[in-house]
Amino acid sequence: MEKNEIYQRLENMIISSTKKPKYVSLSAVKMADLFNTNITKVEHILNELINEGKLQKSKLQDPPNYEIYLLP
């Protein structure tokens, strides 16, 4: 699994989202399961994408306070 593959899939999920603003709410555990890899690798790649400015990470203000990922 590569960083570009995860980014492309997340980007497509965010773009196809019907929410406003467009975002996707996924846990690193669920993503690791989807990509058939371990959670530490997924968390590392997500942090790299955030640090590179390709993704933004936020938290919903209303319960259930999920972590969400948005495009900048």
Short mmCIF file of the C-alpha atoms (twelve columns), coordinates in Angstrom:
data_MODEL
# 
_entry.id   MODEL 
# 
loop_
_atom_site.group_PDB 
_atom_site.id 
_atom_site.type_symbol 
_atom_site.label_atom_id 
_atom_site.label_alt_id 
_atom_site.label_comp_id 
_atom_site.label_asym_id 
_atom_site.label_seq_id 
_atom_site.Cartn_x 
_atom_site.Cartn_y 
_atom_site.Cartn_z 
_atom_site.pdbx_PDB_model_num 
ATOM 1  C CA . MET A 1  0.000   0.000  0.000  1 
ATOM 2  C CA . GLU A 2  1.331   3.388  -0.960 1 
ATOM 3  C CA . LYS A 3  0.646   6.902  0.222  1 
ATOM 4  C CA . ASN A 4  -0.686  7.915  -3.204 1 
ATOM 5  C CA . GLU A 5  -3.160  5.032  -3.227 1 
ATOM 6  C CA . ILE A 6  -4.579  6.038  0.153  1 
ATOM 7  C CA . TYR A 7  -4.693  9.695  -0.863 1 
ATOM 8  C CA . GLN A 8  -6.526  8.962  -4.116 1 
ATOM 9  C CA . ARG A 9  -9.119  6.823  -2.365 1 
ATOM 10 C CA . LEU A 10 -9.663  9.371  0.389  1 
ATOM 11 C CA . GLU A 11 -9.877  12.175 -2.151 1 
ATOM 12 C CA . ASN A 12 -12.538 10.258 -4.115 1 
ATOM 13 C CA . MET A 13 -14.479 9.507  -0.923 1 
ATOM 14 C CA . ILE A 14 -14.404 13.174 0.103  1 
ATOM 15 C CA . ILE A 15 -15.364 14.444 -3.360 1 
ATOM 16 C CA . SER A 16 -18.311 12.033 -3.570 1 
ATOM 17 C CA . SER A 17 -19.508 12.980 -0.081 1 
ATOM 18 C CA . THR A 18 -22.942 14.571 0.126  1 
ATOM 19 C CA . LYS A 19 -22.109 16.428 3.333  1 
ATOM 20 C CA . LYS A 20 -21.466 20.167 3.400  1 
ATOM 21 C CA . PRO A 21 -18.612 20.920 3.733  1 
ATOM 22 C CA . LYS A 22 -17.460 17.743 2.006  1 
ATOM 23 C CA . TYR A 23 -15.638 15.430 4.388  1 
ATOM 24 C CA . VAL A 24 -15.194 11.786 5.244  1 
ATOM 25 C CA . SER A 25 -15.267 10.311 8.722  1 
ATOM 26 C CA . LEU A 26 -13.050 7.234  8.965  1 
ATOM 27 C CA . SER A 27 -11.024 5.804  11.788 1 
ATOM 28 C CA . ALA A 28 -7.490  4.591  11.176 1 
ATOM 29 C CA . VAL A 29 -8.613  1.134  12.318 1 
ATOM 30 C CA . LYS A 30 -11.336 0.998  9.680  1 
ATOM 31 C CA . MET A 31 -8.932  2.277  7.024  1 
ATOM 32 C CA . ALA A 32 -6.342  -0.334 7.964  1 
ATOM 33 C CA . ASP A 33 -9.040  -2.955 7.564  1 
ATOM 34 C CA . LEU A 34 -10.118 -1.539 4.177  1 
ATOM 35 C CA . PHE A 35 -6.540  -1.440 2.882  1 
ATOM 36 C CA . ASN A 36 -5.585  -4.743 4.516  1 
ATOM 37 C CA . THR A 37 -2.609  -3.335 6.417  1 
ATOM 38 C CA . ASN A 38 -1.730  -2.431 9.995  1 
ATOM 39 C CA . ILE A 39 -3.027  0.625  11.816 1 
ATOM 40 C CA . THR A 40 0.398   2.159  12.503 1 
ATOM 41 C CA . LYS A 41 1.214   2.368  8.815  1 
ATOM 42 C CA . VAL A 42 -2.146  4.003  8.051  1 
ATOM 43 C CA . GLU A 43 -1.720  6.539  10.871 1 
ATOM 44 C CA . HIS A 44 1.799   7.352  9.642  1 
ATOM 45 C CA . ILE A 45 0.604   7.897  6.058  1 
ATOM 46 C CA . LEU A 46 -2.348  10.029 7.214  1 
ATOM 47 C CA . ASN A 47 -0.011  12.206 9.303  1 
ATOM 48 C CA . GLU A 48 2.317   12.606 6.303  1 
ATOM 49 C CA . LEU A 49 -0.594  13.697 4.093  1 
ATOM 50 C CA . ILE A 50 -1.735  16.197 6.740  1 
ATOM 51 C CA . ASN A 51 1.814   17.571 7.169  1 
ATOM 52 C CA . GLU A 52 2.179   17.923 3.381  1 
ATOM 53 C CA . GLY A 53 -1.042  19.940 3.285  1 
ATOM 54 C CA . LYS A 54 -2.924  17.439 1.114  1 
ATOM 55 C CA . LEU A 55 -5.498  16.695 3.834  1 
ATOM 56 C CA . GLN A 56 -6.957  18.535 6.780  1 
ATOM 57 C CA . LYS A 57 -7.987  16.762 9.954  1 
ATOM 58 C CA . SER A 58 -10.713 18.072 12.201 1 
ATOM 59 C CA . LYS A 59 -13.264 16.888 14.730 1 
ATOM 60 C CA . LEU A 60 -17.020 17.243 14.550 1 
ATOM 61 C CA . GLN A 61 -18.266 19.678 17.157 1 
ATOM 62 C CA . ASP A 62 -21.517 17.818 17.732 1 
ATOM 63 C CA . PRO A 63 -21.702 14.327 19.193 1 
ATOM 64 C CA . PRO A 64 -20.412 11.759 18.319 1 
ATOM 65 C CA . ASN A 65 -17.340 13.982 17.740 1 
ATOM 66 C CA . TYR A 66 -15.824 11.871 14.964 1 
ATOM 67 C CA . GLU A 67 -12.438 12.721 13.484 1 
ATOM 68 C CA . ILE A 68 -12.974 13.895 9.924  1 
ATOM 69 C CA . TYR A 69 -10.730 14.420 6.916  1 
ATOM 70 C CA . LEU A 70 -11.242 17.248 4.417  1 
ATOM 71 C CA . LEU A 71 -9.495  18.488 1.308  1 
ATOM 72 C CA . PRO A 72 -7.766  21.854 1.756  1 
# 
